[in-house]
Amino acid sequence: MCIFTSITTVLFREENEAILSSLSRSVLASCSSMKGSHLFLCLFSMSCWLDLMPTAGNRIFHFGSCRVSMSMTEIRLGFTAIKANIQARDPIKTLSILSHPHSLHKVKSSDRCCITHHLFNFYVDKVFKHCKTEDSYINRKISSIANSFLSMKRTLRQCHEQKKCTCGEESTEKFKQILANYEGLNVTSAAMKSLGELDILLDWMEKSQRAEGVNNPPKAGAKEAAGTLHTPVVSRKTMCCTTAESH
């Protein structure tokens, strides 16, 4: 039979991922020795557990009370692979959409969630769909980044619906400025320029995260590396499956 063991308040850091992976292999080995309904229950339980395991490389970004899981490393690697090509397609080097004039400069902590929500909507709804090229490799990289943004957009929308993203005057005005910069160019040029400036957004997000870390320092004794994200304490349930022998 499958025995469910509740494990609470587990800190998921990189060193725990190897342990979880080893546990999953052990659980699978135990399940493989079962038959019938016991096997079904064991495999079903294991699938639920695996859904709870953190995706490798994902980090939790805090925007006020809203938390967004994203793989910054994956997005940066995808963008770095196409950055030179995309920026070379930008015919207007003297203008900027995200940084001129200081669009993302000194956004207050209370406005970060709102403007991040607007920006992910902006990239998903306006930018990525107009960034098709003749190069299939470039298009695949853009699609991969767009999919990551779409997932985060959904989380931010939930935060917005739950009233966790307060939109103050500053965030509203700054986003209006970004839209004005974007709409001042033709659609294709504006989209390519916005994509080429993606590192501005990513740098701002990481800088904002560090600021959130200053506002919410870790508890005494926590082993956090400087500049890294605080790993949240979460509740998990794992399973171990054993066979019961009849006596």
C-alpha positions, 0 to 999 in steps of 0.5 A: 500500500501507499503510505503518505508522510506529511513533511511541512516547512521544507526549504527548497534550495538547490541542495534539496533537489538532488535529494528529492530526485533520489526520493522520486527514484526510490518511490518509483522502484517501490511502486514498480513492485506493486500490482492492481489497485495498489500500483494505480494509487501509488503511481497517482500519488507519485504524480501528485508529488512530482507536480509539487516539486520545484522546476529546476532553475526557477526563482521566486520573484516578489513584487509586493505581496505577489510572488511569481515563479520564473526561470530568469537564467533560461530567459536570459540564455534565450535572449542572449542567443538572439540579442545581437540579431534583434538589435541589428534589426532596430533602425532607430538607435537614438530612441528607447521604449523602456528607458527613455525618459527614465520609464523604469527609473525609481519605481516605488515598491508599492507600484512594482507589481502593477507596472510588472503586470502591465509590462508582461501584458505589453510584451505578450499582447503587443511585442512578441506577436510582431517579432516574426523573422525569416530565421526559424532559429530566432523565431523558436527562441522568441517563442520560448521567451514568449511562453515564459512570459505568458505563464508569468502574465497569468500569475500576475493577472491572478495577483491583480484580480486578488487586489495584490497589485495596487496601481498608483499614479506613478505606475500608471503614468510610467506605463503610459509613457512606455506605450507612447514611446512604443506607439510613436514607431511603426508596429514592426520597428516598435516590436523589434526595439522592445524585444531588443530592450528585454535585458533592460526589463530583466535587469530592472526586475532583478534590481527590484528583487534585491530591493525587496530583499533589503525591505524583507531581510532573511531571518537571523541565521538564514544562509542566503547568498548576497544578491540571491532570492529568498527561498520561501518556506512552503508546505509539501506532501511526499509519499513513500510506498511500501508493500504490506505483507500478509501474516 
